[in-house]
Amino acid sequence: GRTWSPARRAAMAGAVAAGVIATQSGIGRYEGDRFWVHMVQHVLLGLVVPLLVVLAAPVTLALQTGGPATRRWLRAGLHSRAGRLLAHPLVGWGLFGGGLVVLYLTPLLDLSARHDLVHLAVHAHVVASGVLFLGPLVGVDPLPARPPFAARLLVVLVAVPFHAIVALALISASLPVAPDAYPSLDDQKTAAALFWGSGELLTLAVAAIVCRQWWVSEQRAAA
């Protein structure tokens, strides 16, 4: 008997569509051949999918429509020590940014290209770390100890250097970072530019969402 926002339905549908496009289309077929195609896939899985998932508020939907046992399990998980730790903005920030550095500045990228299980684990980490990073910042689910809006904006701004540092390292490298999987330096520079630009766009989008939520909250408090 409850109604659900069409915008949240559209957000979840968009997240599913982006995930399918990233893995089941030509992007998924050729991401092992071209670094820039891999980067398009990474942007979809690591930025677009997590942002749309957290905007869809799946935990809130589960709490409103699940049975008593489901609601008790979710509340217990959210307020457990592990739930509080995972919901902390610094944890998501570290997993999100640290994962980028490890993936592109270590041999992990080459390793994931050779082993399917490692490749799948990298995809899972990219999606999960994106959700954990963006959930406390722009999500509306009832997470424990959600930071104030000013702190959320600060976390967003502090995450900007991750994309810039990784992109600069890829552009300025004299050798391919994944010589077995992606031996072309020109391809690597194209991928780096794409990565840098998409990171800046994500920052602007997330900052705009946080500012809008802040304004709505202030208007509600004033009313």
N, C-alpha and C positions, 0 to 999 in steps of 0.2 A: 503493500500500500504506500510505500514511500516513492517520491519522485527523485530523479537523479538528473543533474545538470547536463544538458546536451553538450556543453563545452567539455565536460569531463569525459563523456562518451567519445567525443571526437578526438580528444587527446589520447585516449587509450587505443582507439582505432588507428590513429596516426603512428603511435609507437609500434604497434604490430606491423603496420605496413612498412615502416622504415626498417624494422628488423628483417622482414621477408625480402625486401629489396636488397639489403646489405648482404644477405647470405644465399639467396636463391635466384638471383638474377645474374646478368653478365658481370656485375661487380664481384659477386662471390666466385664466379667462374674464372675471372682473369686477375684477381687480386694477387695471385702468386706469381704473375708474370710482369706486372708493372707496379712500381712502388707507389705511383700517384693513385692507382686504382685501389691499392691496399689502404692508402690514406683516406680515400673517400669512404671506404668501408669502416675504417676506424672512427671517422667523424660521425657516421650514422649510428654506430653501435655505442660509442663512448660519449657522445654529446646529445644527439637528437633523441634517441630512444630513452635515455634516462630522464631528460627534461620533460618529455611528454608523459612518461610513466608517473613521475612525482606530481605533475599537474593534474593527472587523472584521479588522484587520491584513492588508491586501491585499498589501503588499510581502513579508511573511513567507510568505504562501501562494505567491506567485510564485517566491520563492527555493526553496521546498521542492518545488514541482511543475514548474517550468520546466526546459527543456533546458539544456545547458551554456552555449550562447551567450546565452540569456536571463539566466542567473545571472551570467555575466561582465559583461553590459551593465548589469544592475542594480547590481552591486557597484561597478563603475567609476563609474556615475552618482552613487551614494550618497557615495562618497569623493572625488569631484571637487571642485574649488573651488566650482563653482556649487551642487553638492549640499550641501556644508557650509554655504554661505551661506544657502540656502533653508531648511535644517533648523535654523538658529539661532533661538532663541525670540524674540529682539528683532526679527528680520525679520518673522516671522509676526505678532508683536504690532503692529508698525508698519503692515503691510498691512491687518490686520484692523481696527484702530482708526482708522487714517487713512482707510481706505475708507468707513467709516461717516460720518465728518465730511464728506468730499468729496461723498458721495452726497446727504446730507440738508441740508447747509448751503451748497451751491453750486447753480448752475442745472443741474447734471447730471441731477437727477431729472426736470425738465421735458424736457430734451433726450432722455433715454431713452424718455420716453413718446411722443415724436414720431418717433423713428427706431428701427426694429426691430433694426438691427445694433448700435446703442449699447445697446439694451435687453438683447440677448443677451450683449454683452460685460460688462455690469454683473452679470448672473446668473453668468457664468463667474468673474468676479472674486470675487463673494460666496462661491461654493462653494470656490474655490481658496484664498482667503485664510483661510477658516475651517479648511480642512484643514491649511494651513501653520502656523496658530496653535495648533491643538489637537494636532497630531501629536506634537511634542516634549513636550507636557505629559501627555497621557493615553494616547497610542499605545504599542503594544508592538513596533512594527517596529524593526529594527536601524538606527536613525538614528545618524549620527556625532555625537560630542560631546554626548550627551544630558545636560541639566543635572541636578543632584541634586534630590531631592524638595522640599527647602526652597525652592530657587530656583524650582521650578515653581509652588509655592503663591504665591510673591511675584508672579510674572508674572500669575497668575490675578487676584490682588487689584488689581494695577496696571491691569488691563484694565477694571475696573468703572467708572471715571469716564467712559469713552467712551460707554457707554450712558446714563449719568446726564446728561452734558453735552448730548448730542444730544437726549435726551428733554426736558430742561428748555428748551432752545432752541426746540424745536417747540411746547411748551406755552405758553411766555411770548411767542411771536412775535405781533405785532399784525397781521401780514399773512401770507397763505399762502406757504410756501416754494416751492411749485410751483403758481403761480396758474393756469397753463394746464391742467395735468393734474388738480390737486386744489384747487379754489377754496374749499372749505368749511373754515373754521377749526375748527368743532366736530369735523368728521371728522379734521382734523389732530391735535387734542388727544386724541381717542380712540386714534388710531394711536400717538401718543407714549406714552400710558399703557401700551398693549400692548407697545410696544418696551421700555420701562423694566422692566416686570414680567418679561418673558421674559429680558431680560439678567440680572436678578438670579437668576432660576431657573437659568439656564445656569451662572452663577458658582458657585452652591451645588452643582450637580450635578458640575461639573468638580472643584471642591475636594474633594468627597466621594470621587470616583474616585481623585484623587491621594493622598488620605489612606489609602484602602484599599490602593492599590498600595504605598505606603510601609510600611504595617503588614505586608503580606505579605512584602515584601523583608526587613524586620527579622526576621520569624519564620524565614524561610529562612536568613538569615545566622546566627541563633542556633542553629538546628538543625545 
